Amino acid sequence: MRILAVGVSLAAALLIVLGAGWIFKDAVLLRISAWTTPKVADSRPVQWQKAPQTPMASPSERPPNIILIVADDLGLNDISLKGGGRGEGSVQTPHIDAIAREGVVMETAYAAHATGAPSRAGLLTGRYPTRFGFEFAPASPLMSRLAAQQKRDDEVAWVYHREKARGAPSFKDMGMPAAEVTLAELLGERGYHTVHLGKWALGAAKGMRPEEQGFEESLGFMGAAQKYALPDTEGVVSARLEFDPTDKFLWATLPFSVQYNGSEPFRPKGYMTDYLTEQALEVIGANRNRSFFLYVAYNAPHTPLQATQADYDALSHIADHNERVYAAMIVALDRGVGRIMQALKDEGLDNDTLVIFTSDNGATGQIGIEGLNAPYRGWKQTLFEGGVRVPMFLRWPARFEAGTRVMQTVSHLDLFATVAAAAKAPLPGREIIDGVDLTPYILGERTNSVHEALFWRSGGYRSVRSGKWKLQLQQLPRRIWLYDLEVDPAEKTNLAQQRPEVVDYLTTRIQLHDRQQAEPLWTSLLQVPVALDKTARQEVLAKDAYVVWPN
């Protein structure tokens, strides 16, 4: 009898534990996800491969070095070049501005996509990411599910498609097919030494990793985001965004680590942005005697928001804590750019290096700070100008005149062909390259339009820009937006009803373009309502103008 009683008690206790586990199943899953992240080794120095001590040719006699610097979710209005900057313009970006002033400004430049990973896939291949099925940003079913279940007061809910998660590829398999030719592969064939630093986000499975996609050396992280330091690190200030459904997941699961050519993960030494800058300086020094391609993919200022205490303390005039941390992150980013440019001067490489600066897409409203993409409307995860208009500056003193402005509409896609031309590297012959060499436009040899049309697609949400017209189509809920960007660059006046003939023409263009694109490599699991005129700090109402972004 006593044994029976003990058995009943154990069974009851087990039911209580299981019941509690079910009630708090998402918290349990989140903790398990954090526990199962790979073990991280202590910080260690990276032994970068060194060029011969005696150069084969002087910098002016060999192909130009190429440095591609990509910021993460940086808004156009985060740069002080044209009166922008955080803290009502008080936070300047002098080093980023200098690339523009001493080089070429692409005045109307667009990202290849409105989210980071597909945009980077387009940038590194010169091809629409949808042409090879990279349509959605990689996201694990767990993150998508937990994000959708976070309690919010919005009238328009986040929706998780549980049924689509069955059979979905693993997160590491969500990436760019190995068959795609990257800029690193192209330049490697031309004899360049190729190095990747920072964010990858294009897959971690075999054949997808940077060291398997043309980079001889890679130091960085495979996922779409990364911590800048361990939580509670002395000298680092953080901002946690309780209103952002994804922020809790990032803090709980993101590592603070890097890998060198697929090594075991190890801790960076110091704050991530500064660490990547230090490594860039070492790469430049190690390769001063040969042509190199350096892809510096900063994760700043992407969430989670973390800044150095020193940068934060220097911005005491910014009252809002979140904006102050964010602004301090941009200070570190700009400082890193300045140190890279100074290293080129110190090594005697400044004149013969093509430096490109851009952002993967527009700033996100999820961090709750207004005006990041001003004067443009919308955010990352929308095809409004705020989501896809990006800074794009090119500096090459030996070839490009300082102060040059290119007014034509250009794209991330064009950087592939432009860099290939600079390096005198032949384009791949077996596939369609959607980008165009911008050199003749920079030199003033051509004045016609660069593109007849540019396209974007994410599930049932699509867009085209052709000339002055920009059309956006959304299937569910059905929306049609048409804007004349010559007179309405902020996209305030929808002309869809007044100009049905333009809608019909551009809809046909989208349909013809779609026929050339591939099926998505994986399906969208999450629908996110993104208000066009609000940040995530504000409730999204059914009456608001919003986009439903499939991810």
C-alpha distance (Angstrom), angle and dihedral (degrees) to the residues before:
residue distance angle dihedral
M1 . . .
R2 3.77 . .
I3 3.81 90.5 .
L4 3.81 89.3 51.5
A5 3.80 90.9 50.9
V6 3.80 91.5 50.3
G7 3.79 89.9 48.8
V8 3.79 91.7 51.1
S9 3.80 90.6 48.8
L10 3.80 91.6 50.3
A11 3.79 91.0 47.9
A12 3.79 90.7 49.5
A13 3.79 91.1 48.9
L14 3.79 90.3 49.2
L15 3.79 90.9 51.0
I16 3.80 90.3 50.1
V17 3.81 90.9 50.6
L18 3.79 91.9 46.3
G19 3.78 90.7 45.5
A20 3.78 92.0 51.2
G21 3.77 89.4 45.8
W22 3.80 89.8 53.7
I23 3.79 93.3 46.5
F24 3.79 91.2 49.9
K25 3.79 95.2 29.9
D26 3.78 94.8 130.5
A27 3.80 92.6 52.0
V28 3.80 88.9 47.6
L29 3.80 91.8 50.0
L30 3.79 90.1 48.4
R31 3.81 91.4 52.4
I32 3.81 92.2 46.3
S33 3.80 89.6 50.7
A34 3.80 89.7 53.1
W35 3.82 91.7 47.5
T36 3.80 93.1 51.3
T37 3.80 96.5 55.7
P38 3.83 112.1 117.1
K39 3.77 119.3 -88.1
V40 3.81 111.9 -97.6
A41 3.81 122.7 -140.7
D42 3.79 125.6 -143.3
S43 3.79 120.9 -84.5
R44 3.79 116.2 -77.6
P45 3.81 135.3 176.0
V46 3.80 120.1 -99.6
Q47 3.78 116.8 -127.1
W48 3.78 101.7 -143.7
Q49 3.78 118.1 -155.7
K50 3.79 109.4 -104.5
A51 3.77 129.1 -139.9
P52 3.82 119.8 -127.0
Q53 3.80 112.6 -74.0
T54 3.80 90.0 -123.0
P55 3.82 115.2 57.1
M56 3.79 118.4 -128.4
A57 3.80 88.6 -140.3
S58 3.81 138.2 -3.7
P59 3.82 117.9 -89.8
S60 3.81 90.9 -103.8
E61 3.83 92.2 53.0
R62 3.80 98.6 50.0
P63 3.82 130.2 62.0
P64 3.82 111.7 -72.5
N65 3.77 120.4 -95.1
I66 3.81 112.7 -110.7
I67 3.81 122.9 -145.2
L68 3.81 116.4 -177.9
I69 3.82 112.9 -169.6
V70 3.80 115.6 -170.0
A71 3.80 122.2 -175.2
D72 3.80 120.3 -156.7
D73 3.83 119.4 -118.9
L74 3.81 92.6 -20.8
G75 3.79 113.7 165.7
L76 3.80 121.6 -136.7
N77 3.79 88.1 -123.4
D78 3.81 91.5 55.3
I79 3.82 87.6 73.8
S80 3.79 117.6 79.3
L81 3.83 95.4 -148.9
K82 3.80 94.5 106.9
G83 3.77 100.9 25.6
G84 3.79 97.6 -69.4
G85 3.77 130.3 121.7
R86 3.77 137.6 118.0
G87 3.77 121.8 -75.3
E88 3.81 91.5 44.2
G89 3.78 90.2 -56.5
S90 3.80 96.4 -44.9
V91 3.82 94.0 113.4
Q92 3.78 104.1 75.4
T93 3.83 128.1 -163.2
P94 3.83 100.3 -155.0
H95 3.80 97.0 162.8
I96 3.80 95.7 50.0
D97 3.80 88.1 44.3
A98 3.81 89.9 52.5
I99 3.81 92.1 59.2
A100 3.80 87.6 56.2
R101 3.81 96.4 43.9
E102 3.81 93.8 45.4
G103 3.77 93.6 43.1
V104 3.79 142.7 17.2
V105 3.80 127.8 -40.4
M106 3.78 117.2 -154.5
E107 3.78 97.2 -150.1
T108 3.81 96.3 -165.9
A109 3.78 106.7 34.8
Y110 3.78 126.2 157.8
A111 3.79 135.2 -161.4
A112 3.78 118.6 -121.1
H113 3.82 88.9 -121.5
A114 3.80 139.7 0.7
T115 3.82 93.8 -112.3
G116 3.76 128.8 56.9
A117 3.80 109.2 -114.2
P118 3.84 98.2 47.9
S119 3.80 89.4 41.9
R120 3.81 91.3 54.0
A121 3.80 90.0 47.6
G122 3.80 89.4 56.3
L123 3.79 93.2 44.1
L124 3.82 94.1 52.2
T125 3.83 95.4 44.9
G126 3.81 105.0 33.2
R127 3.80 87.6 -129.0
Y128 3.77 133.7 109.5
P129 3.82 103.6 -96.7
T130 3.80 88.4 -134.9
R131 3.80 88.0 60.9
F132 3.82 87.5 74.1
G133 3.81 99.1 29.9
F134 3.82 100.0 -96.5
E135 3.79 92.4 133.7
F136 3.80 104.6 135.0
A137 3.79 132.4 45.8
P138 3.82 110.3 -106.5
A139 3.81 111.6 -102.0
S140 3.78 130.4 163.3
P141 3.82 119.0 -121.0
L142 3.82 89.0 -119.9
M143 3.80 93.8 56.0
S144 3.81 91.6 44.7
R145 3.78 92.0 49.2
L146 3.79 95.8 46.9
A147 3.80 92.6 45.6
A148 3.81 90.8 53.6
Q149 3.81 92.6 48.4
Q150 3.78 97.8 51.3
K151 3.80 107.4 113.7
R152 3.79 112.4 -109.2
D153 3.77 132.2 165.9
D154 3.79 93.8 -132.4
E155 3.77 117.0 129.5
V156 3.80 87.4 -144.6
A157 3.80 109.4 63.1
W158 3.78 132.9 -146.9
V159 3.82 107.4 -114.9
Y160 3.81 126.0 -148.5
H161 3.82 116.3 -160.7
R162 3.79 100.8 -145.4
E163 3.81 93.5 177.2
K164 3.81 91.5 58.7
A165 3.80 92.4 54.9
R166 3.80 91.9 71.6
G167 3.77 107.9 96.5
A168 3.80 94.0 8.3
P169 3.82 113.5 145.8
S170 3.78 119.0 -105.3
F171 3.78 117.1 -92.8
K172 3.83 93.0 -105.6
D173 3.83 89.7 54.5
M174 3.80 92.5 55.6
G175 3.77 99.8 95.8
M176 3.78 150.6 92.6
P177 3.80 115.9 -49.2
A178 3.79 113.7 -105.5
A179 3.81 90.2 -125.9
E180 3.82 92.2 68.8
V181 3.81 113.9 102.4
T182 3.79 111.3 -128.9
L183 3.78 129.8 -157.6
A184 3.80 88.1 -107.8
E185 3.82 91.7 55.9
L186 3.79 90.8 47.2
L187 3.81 93.3 50.9
G188 3.79 93.0 41.1
E189 3.79 88.5 61.0
R190 3.81 87.3 54.3
G191 3.81 90.7 55.7
Y192 3.80 99.7 -98.5
H193 3.78 122.2 146.2
T194 3.81 103.9 -126.6
V195 3.81 126.2 -151.3
H196 3.82 132.8 177.8
L197 3.80 123.5 -160.0
G198 3.81 127.5 -174.3
K199 3.77 129.5 -13.4
W200 3.81 121.8 30.9
A201 3.84 108.8 165.1
L202 3.82 92.4 168.7
G203 3.80 98.6 106.4
A204 3.78 137.8 -64.9
A205 3.81 99.5 -141.3
K206 3.79 122.7 107.5
G207 3.79 111.3 -66.1
M208 3.82 94.1 16.1
R209 3.79 101.5 76.1
P210 3.83 119.7 102.6
E211 3.81 93.7 -111.4
E212 3.82 86.8 55.5
Q213 3.80 94.2 44.9
G214 3.79 97.8 61.2
F215 3.80 104.7 -71.9
E216 3.79 111.8 124.1
E217 3.78 89.2 -163.4
S218 3.80 128.5 25.8
L219 3.79 128.8 179.3
G220 3.76 114.9 175.6
F221 3.77 147.1 64.9
M222 3.77 131.0 -61.6
G223 3.82 101.4 -143.4
A224 3.78 131.5 81.6
A225 3.82 94.6 -105.8
Q226 3.79 140.4 20.5
K227 3.78 138.5 -174.0
Y228 3.80 116.4 -102.5
A229 3.80 92.1 -144.2
L230 3.78 138.4 -10.7
P231 3.83 112.7 -77.4
D232 3.80 113.9 -90.9
T233 3.81 92.0 18.3
E234 3.79 110.6 160.4
G235 3.78 110.7 -108.8
V236 3.82 94.5 26.1
V237 3.81 127.4 100.6
S238 3.82 122.4 -158.3
A239 3.80 136.3 -164.1
R240 3.81 118.9 -154.8
L241 3.79 115.6 -156.6
E242 3.79 108.3 -145.0
F243 3.80 90.7 178.8
D244 3.84 93.7 57.3
P245 3.84 112.8 85.5
T246 3.81 92.1 -153.4
D247 3.80 99.0 46.9
K248 3.83 96.5 78.1
F249 3.80 89.9 52.4
L250 3.81 91.8 50.7
W251 3.79 93.8 51.0
A252 3.81 92.0 47.2
T253 3.79 99.3 45.5
L254 3.80 112.4 22.0
P255 3.79 115.7 104.3
F256 3.77 127.4 -142.2
S257 3.77 100.5 -136.2
V258 3.79 146.4 100.9
Q259 3.79 136.2 -150.0
Y260 3.79 129.8 -143.4
N261 3.82 111.2 -144.4
G262 3.79 92.2 -28.2
S263 3.79 96.8 -45.4
E264 3.79 123.0 149.7
P265 3.82 109.9 -71.1
F266 3.80 115.2 -92.3
R267 3.79 135.6 -178.7
P268 3.80 119.1 -92.5
K269 3.78 113.4 -126.1
G270 3.79 104.5 -113.6
Y271 3.78 136.4 -20.7
M272 3.81 109.9 -9.7
T273 3.82 99.3 -122.5
D274 3.80 92.1 48.7
Y275 3.81 90.9 43.3
L276 3.80 92.9 54.7
T277 3.80 89.6 48.0
E278 3.81 91.7 51.8
Q279 3.80 89.9 51.3
A280 3.82 91.1 48.9
L281 3.80 89.4 55.5
E282 3.81 90.7 51.5
V283 3.81 91.2 49.2
I284 3.81 91.5 51.4
G285 3.80 91.4 49.5
A286 3.80 93.0 47.0
N287 3.81 92.7 51.0
R288 3.80 103.5 38.8
N289 3.81 91.5 116.2
R290 3.81 97.4 55.7
S291 3.80 139.5 40.7
F292 3.80 111.1 -88.4
F293 3.79 139.8 -178.8
L294 3.80 113.4 -145.2
Y295 3.81 118.5 -172.4
V296 3.80 108.1 -165.5
A297 3.81 106.4 -169.6
Y298 3.79 105.1 -177.6
N299 3.80 115.8 -167.2
A300 3.82 90.0 -148.2
P301 2.95 129.5 147.7
H302 3.84 94.0 12.1
T303 3.79 117.5 113.9
P304 3.00 142.0 -61.0
L305 3.78 88.6 75.3
Q306 3.82 110.9 -132.4
A307 3.80 129.8 150.4
T308 3.77 137.5 174.2
Q309 3.79 115.1 -92.6
A310 3.81 90.5 -124.2
D311 3.81 93.5 55.0
Y312 3.80 90.8 44.0
D313 3.82 93.3 49.5
A314 3.81 91.1 51.6
L315 3.83 89.9 61.7
S316 3.80 99.9 55.8
H317 3.79 90.5 136.4
I318 3.85 90.4 71.4
A319 3.81 105.1 87.9
D320 3.80 100.6 -167.4
H321 3.81 109.7 81.4
N322 3.81 95.6 -149.2
E323 3.79 93.7 50.4
R324 3.79 90.9 45.1
V325 3.82 91.6 54.9
Y326 3.81 90.9 44.6
A327 3.81 92.0 48.9
A328 3.81 90.6 48.9
M329 3.81 88.8 53.8
I330 3.80 89.4 55.5
V331 3.81 90.0 49.6
A332 3.83 88.6 57.0
L333 3.79 91.1 46.6
D334 3.80 92.7 51.4
R335 3.80 91.4 45.4
G336 3.81 89.0 53.2
V337 3.80 91.5 51.8
G338 3.80 89.8 50.4
R339 3.80 92.8 51.0
I340 3.81 91.1 50.7
M341 3.80 91.2 51.2
Q342 3.81 91.4 47.7
A343 3.81 90.6 50.7
L344 3.80 89.7 56.8
K345 3.80 89.5 54.1
D346 3.80 92.5 46.3
E347 3.82 91.6 51.8
G348 3.81 94.0 46.2
L349 3.82 91.6 -114.2
D350 3.79 100.9 109.7
N351 3.79 98.4 100.1
D352 3.79 95.4 47.4
T353 3.79 101.6 44.1
L354 3.79 124.6 94.3
V355 3.81 107.3 -145.4
I356 3.80 119.1 -168.6
F357 3.79 123.4 -170.2
T358 3.81 124.5 -170.2
S359 3.81 143.5 133.4
D360 3.79 125.1 -115.8
N361 3.83 92.1 -124.9
G362 3.78 140.7 -32.2
A363 3.79 125.3 -58.4
T364 3.79 120.5 -79.2
G365 3.78 126.7 -116.0
Q366 3.82 89.1 -146.7
I367 3.81 91.6 88.9
G368 3.79 91.2 61.0
I369 3.82 98.9 -125.7
E370 3.79 118.8 131.4
G371 3.79 127.3 -137.7
L372 3.81 99.8 24.4
N373 3.82 93.0 132.9
A374 3.82 97.9 32.3
P375 2.96 132.3 -178.3
Y376 3.80 86.3 26.5
R377 3.78 126.7 77.6
G378 3.80 125.7 -122.4
W379 3.77 137.1 22.5
K380 3.76 143.3 -110.0
Q381 3.83 106.8 -55.7
T382 3.79 91.1 43.1
L383 3.79 130.0 87.6
F384 3.78 90.7 -138.8
E385 3.80 114.1 114.2
G386 3.80 92.5 -94.6
G387 3.79 90.2 61.3
V388 3.79 100.1 45.9
R389 3.83 108.1 22.9
V390 3.80 108.3 98.0
P391 3.80 139.8 173.6
M392 3.80 112.8 -100.2
F393 3.80 119.6 -178.7
L394 3.82 128.2 169.3
R395 3.80 123.6 -166.7
W396 3.82 123.3 -174.0
P397 3.83 110.9 147.1
A398 3.80 94.2 -169.5
R399 3.81 91.8 59.2
F400 3.82 113.9 11.1
E401 3.80 123.4 65.3
A402 3.79 115.7 -125.7
G403 3.80 115.0 -109.5
T404 3.82 95.2 28.1
R405 3.80 115.2 154.2
V406 3.81 123.1 -163.7
M407 3.79 111.0 -160.2
Q408 3.81 99.5 -175.2
T409 3.80 120.9 103.0
V410 3.81 109.5 -94.8
S411 3.79 137.1 172.5
H412 3.78 144.3 -149.4
L413 3.79 83.6 -106.6
D414 3.81 89.4 70.4
L415 3.79 95.1 62.3
F416 3.82 92.5 74.7
A417 3.82 94.1 58.8
T418 3.82 92.7 38.3
V419 3.81 93.5 53.9
A420 3.81 90.7 43.5
A421 3.81 89.3 55.2
A422 3.81 92.2 47.9
A423 3.81 90.4 52.2
K424 3.82 92.9 40.3
A425 3.79 88.4 -124.0
P426 3.82 116.9 153.8
L427 3.79 115.8 -119.4
P428 3.81 118.0 -114.2
G429 3.77 108.1 -87.7
R430 3.78 100.5 -156.8
E431 3.80 100.0 64.9
I432 3.80 141.2 45.1
I433 3.80 114.4 -96.0
D434 3.80 110.0 -156.2
G435 3.80 95.9 -169.7
V436 3.80 127.1 85.7
D437 3.81 130.7 -140.4
L438 3.80 104.7 -105.4
T439 3.80 95.7 -164.9
P440 3.85 96.3 98.2
Y441 3.80 89.8 51.3
I442 3.80 92.3 48.6
L443 3.82 91.3 49.5
G444 3.81 92.2 46.2
E445 3.79 93.4 -116.0
R446 3.81 92.2 122.0
T447 3.80 128.7 36.5
N448 3.79 102.5 172.3
S449 3.81 124.4 103.5
V450 3.79 115.2 -68.3
H451 3.83 93.3 -147.7
E452 3.76 131.1 22.3
A453 3.80 86.7 -152.0
L454 3.81 141.2 -8.9
F455 3.81 122.9 -147.9
W456 3.80 139.0 -158.4
R457 3.81 129.9 -174.3
S458 3.79 136.3 -179.2
G459 3.79 112.1 165.7
G460 3.78 110.3 -65.2
Y461 3.80 92.8 -8.6
R462 3.83 114.4 87.7
S463 3.77 140.3 162.8
V464 3.78 143.1 -174.9
R465 3.77 133.0 -168.6
S466 3.81 115.7 -158.1
G467 3.78 118.2 169.5
K468 3.77 108.9 -46.3
W469 3.81 93.6 -19.9
K470 3.77 127.1 92.2
L471 3.79 122.6 -175.6
Q472 3.80 127.0 -170.8
L473 3.81 123.4 -170.5
Q474 3.80 125.5 -168.8
Q475 3.80 121.8 -174.7
L476 3.82 103.2 -161.6
P477 2.93 112.9 59.1
R478 3.79 89.8 14.6
R479 3.79 111.6 -119.0
I480 3.81 133.5 163.7
W481 3.79 120.7 -166.0
L482 3.81 122.4 -177.7
Y483 3.79 123.1 178.7
D484 3.79 137.0 179.2
L485 3.80 99.3 -139.6
E486 3.79 93.9 -168.5
V487 3.79 91.6 68.7
D488 3.81 100.0 17.5
P489 3.83 110.5 37.3
A490 3.82 90.2 156.1
E491 3.84 90.0 60.7
K492 3.78 96.7 -129.5
T493 3.84 101.0 137.6
N494 3.80 115.4 60.7
L495 3.81 109.0 -151.9
A496 3.81 97.5 -177.8
Q497 3.81 94.5 113.8
Q498 3.80 95.1 41.3
R499 3.81 95.4 49.2
P500 3.83 107.9 36.2
E501 3.82 91.7 154.7
V502 3.80 90.4 61.3
V503 3.80 90.4 47.4
D504 3.81 90.6 51.7
Y505 3.80 93.6 47.9
L506 3.80 95.0 47.8
T507 3.81 92.3 43.1
T508 3.79 87.8 57.4
R509 3.81 89.4 50.2
I510 3.79 90.0 53.7
Q511 3.80 91.9 48.4
L512 3.81 92.2 50.8
H513 3.80 90.7 47.9
D514 3.81 91.6 49.2
R515 3.79 90.7 57.9
Q516 3.80 89.3 63.7
Q517 3.81 94.6 51.4
A518 3.80 127.9 89.2
E519 3.79 128.9 -118.3
P520 3.82 112.6 -93.0
L521 3.81 113.7 -87.6
W522 3.81 88.9 -135.8
T523 3.77 133.7 9.7
S524 3.78 130.9 -106.5
L525 3.81 112.7 -102.5
L526 3.79 101.3 -178.8
Q527 3.80 136.2 50.4
V528 3.79 113.6 -155.8
P529 3.83 123.2 -167.8
V530 3.81 107.4 -140.8
A531 3.81 115.3 -169.3
L532 3.78 111.9 -141.4
D533 3.79 97.1 -148.5
K534 3.81 102.5 30.4
T535 3.78 136.8 63.6
A536 3.80 125.1 -130.2
R537 3.80 89.2 -95.3
Q538 3.79 87.7 72.3
E539 3.78 128.2 69.7
V540 3.81 115.9 -105.5
L541 3.80 109.1 -130.9
A542 3.78 126.7 -162.4
K543 3.81 89.1 -117.2
D544 3.81 92.8 55.5
A545 3.78 123.7 100.9
Y546 3.79 103.6 -106.5
V547 3.78 142.6 155.0
V548 3.79 124.2 -134.9
W549 3.79 103.9 -136.7
P550 3.82 117.6 -160.1
N551 3.79 113.5 -145.0
